[in-house]
Amino acid sequence: MSVIDASRMQEIEARYPEVFHRSFRQRYGALMVFIGVLLYSIYAVWFFDLPKVLSEARWERVGIYLSQWISYDVQPEFRISGDKISIKYPRFSVLGDNPNPSWVTTNPDGSMVVSVSGTSRTVEITKTQAILTAHGVTIPIDITGNAPKIVGSQPVPSWMTVYDDNILANMGFAGDVSISTDRVKIRKRFLGWANFVFDTHSPFFDKPASEVVSLIVSGPRLDPDQSNLSLAFDNIWNNGAWQHGDVWTKLFQTIVMAFLGTLLGSLAAFPLAFMAARNITPNRLLNQVLKRSFDFLRSVDMLIWALFLTRAFGPGPLAGSGAIFLTETGTLGKLYSEGLENIDNKPREGVKSTGSPQILVQRYGIVPQIVPVIVSQTLYQWESNVRGATIIGAVGAGGIGLKLWEAMRTNANWANVAYMVLLILIVVFLFDAASNALRSRLMGTRAK
C-alpha cells in the first residue's frame, strides 16, 4: 500500500482543480434541480387540484364516447295500449322508413321479443310484463300498475336501476332497456357506421353489394334521366347522413387554405428576410423594425388572426388563408433571416471579388447556402398548417374545422366526428410523406 505525501497531494489538487475544488453549483446542482422539480410538481398538484379533479372525473364517459365513434344504435319504442302493442322507430331511423328488423319477432299471441344481443340478452314484451334475460338471469317486470316493479322477491341486480316511474337495465355494450308502465324503449347498439355509402332515401339502400354492382354494370335504369353509375355517385356524394360531398369539399378547402397561406407567407418573408439579416443589410434600424414585425406577426396566434379576419371579411376560406399568411410571414421571416445571418461569408466574398453586381452576389453567394433551410422550414410549415387550418375553421374561417366543431357540439354524432378526424389524419400522413419526399429530392438526400 502506497502513501501520498502532502506535497504530492497538493500537486494533484493543483493539476485537477475541477475534481478537488468544485463549485457549489457543481457539488449540489443535481440535488437542487431535483428539489426544484419536486417542489414544482407539488405546486402543480395543488394549483390544478388534481386529487379532486381525478376523483370527480366521469371516466365512464370515455368508454361511451369511444364506443360511439365505432358504432351506432337503433332505438325502437314499444307502446302498450290496452290489448295492443305497437312499435315506433325514431323519425330519422337508420333502418329507413319501413323498418322490419330480424331481431324483432312477433309471437302469435301478440307479444314481441327483441334480441338485444343474440339469445343471451333478450326482452320479451307482453301486455302485462317485460321479461328481461341478461347476465345469466331472467327477471320479469310487472308493468300494469302505477309504476313498473320486479315480480317476486328476488333482489335488484347490479345492472338494473329502479327509479320512481321507470326501470333502467344496462345490457353492456349491446345497449340498454328503459321500462315504464305504458312503454318499453330499447337502445340496441351495432358495430360499424350505418348507411355510410347510401342513405335511406337512395334506391340502392339496404341492397347487397353484389346487387348494387350488378345494377351499376348491367341493370335497368333506376332513374330514366341518368345512368345507374351516375345515380350511385350522386347518392354517395349527397348522402344525407354523412354528407360526403360537403365534408370532402371542406377538406379540400382546408388543404387549399394551408397551401395558399404558406405560399404567400413564404413569398412575402423571403425578400423581407434579406432586409432583416444584419450581415446582408447593414441598417440596424431597418433590421430591428423588420424583426420586431416578425415577432408581432407570429406572437399573435393563428386563431386570433382568424377571429379578426372573420370580423373583417366574414366567415370563409379567405379569412383562414389570411390568418395563415400573416402567421407564416412572421414565422418564416424569422427563420429565413436567422438562416441568412449564419451563412458562410467566403462564397459571398468570392463572388463579390469578381466584380459581379449585388443581385448576382446574393444569387450565387448566398442563395445556394440558404436554400436547404428555406425548403426544409417551408415544407414543415406547410404540413403543420394543414392541422392549423382545421383548428381555425372552427371559428368560421372555412374548411373542415367548422363541420367538425358542429358535429362535436351536438354530442350525439360521434361517428361523424371519427370520420372527419380519420380524414384529417390521412391527409396529414400523406402530406408528411409528400413533404419528406419533396425535401429529399430538392436537397439531394435520401428520405428516412
C-alpha positions, 0 to 999 in steps of 0.5 A, a space after each residue: 500500500 502506497 502513501 501520498 505525501 502532502 506535497 504530492 497531494 497538493 500537486 494533484 489538487 493543483 493539476 485537477 482543480 475541477 475534481 478537488 475544488 468544485 463549485 457549489 453549483 457543481 457539488 449540489 446542482 443535481 440535488 437542487 434541480 431535483 428539489 426544484 422539480 419536486 417542489 414544482 410538481 407539488 405546486 402543480 398538484 395543488 394549483 390544478 387540484 388534481 386529487 379532486 379533479 381525478 376523483 370527480 372525473 366521469 371516466 365512464 364517459 370515455 368508454 361511451 364516447 369511444 364506443 360511439 365513434 365505432 358504432 351506432 344504435 337503433 332505438 325502437 319504442 314499444 307502446 302498450 295500449 290496452 290489448 295492443 302493442 305497437 312499435 315506433 322507430 325514431 323519425 330519422 331511423 337508420 333502418 329507413 322508413 319501413 323498418 322490419 328488423 330480424 331481431 324483432 319477432 312477433 309471437 302469435 299471441 301478440 307479444 314481441 321479443 327483441 334480441 338485444 344481443 343474440 339469445 343471451 340478452 333478450 326482452 320479451 314484451 307482453 301486455 302485462 310484463 317485460 321479461 328481461 334475460 341478461 347476465 345469466 338471469 331472467 327477471 320479469 317486470 310487472 308493468 300494469 300498475 302505477 309504476 313498473 316493479 320486479 315480480 317476486 322477491 328476488 333482489 335488484 341486480 347490479 345492472 338494473 336501476 329502479 327509479 320512481 316511474 321507470 326501470 333502467 337495465 344496462 345490457 353492456 355494450 349491446 345497449 340498454 332497456 328503459 321500462 315504464 308502465 305504458 312503454 318499453 324503449 330499447 337502445 340496441 347498439 351495432 358495430 360499424 357506421 350505418 348507411 355510410 355509402 347510401 342513405 335511406 332515401 337512395 334506391 340502392 339502400 339496404 341492397 347487397 353489394 353484389 346487387 348494387 354492382 350488378 345494377 351499376 354494370 348491367 341493370 335497368 335504369 333506376 332513374 330514366 334521366 341518368 345512368 345507374 353509375 351516375 345515380 350511385 355517385 350522386 347518392 354517395 356524394 349527397 348522402 344525407 347522413 354523412 354528407 360526403 360531398 360537403 365534408 370532402 369539399 371542406 377538406 379540400 378547402 382546408 388543404 387549399 387554405 394551408 397551401 395558399 397561406 404558406 405560399 404567400 407567407 413564404 413569398 412575402 418573408 423571403 425578400 423581407 428576410 434579406 432586409 432583416 439579416 444584419 450581415 446582408 443589410 447593414 441598417 440596424 434600424 431597418 433590421 430591428 423594425 423588420 424583426 420586431 414585425 416578425 415577432 408581432 406577426 407570429 406572437 399573435 396566434 393563428 386563431 386570433 388572426 382568424 377571429 379578426 379576419 372573420 370580423 373583417 371579411 366574414 366567415 370563409 376560406 379567405 379569412 383562414 388563408 389570411 390568418 395563415 399568411 400573416 402567421 407564416 410571414 412572421 414565422 418564416 421571416 424569422 427563420 429565413 433571416 436567422 438562416 441568412 445571418 449564419 451563412 458562410 461569408 467566403 462564397 459571398 466574398 468570392 463572388 463579390 471579388 469578381 466584380 459581379 453586381 449585388 443581385 448576382 452576389 446574393 444569387 450565387 453567394 448566398 442563395 445556394 447556402 440558404 436554400 436547404 433551410 428555406 425548403 426544409 422550414 417551408 415544407 414543415 410549415 406547410 404540413 403543420 398548417 394543414 392541422 392549423 387550418 382545421 383548428 381555425 375553421 372552427 371559428 368560421 374561417 372555412 374548411 373542415 374545422 367548422 363541420 367538425 366543431 358542429 358535429 362535436 357540439 351536438 354530442 350525439 354524432 360521434 361517428 361523424 366526428 371519427 370520420 372527419 378526424 380519420 380524414 384529417 389524419 390521412 391527409 396529414 400522413 400523406 402530406 408528411 410523406 409528400 413533404 419528406 419526399 419533396 425535401 429529399 429530392 430538392 436537397 439531394 438526400 435520401 428520405 428516412 
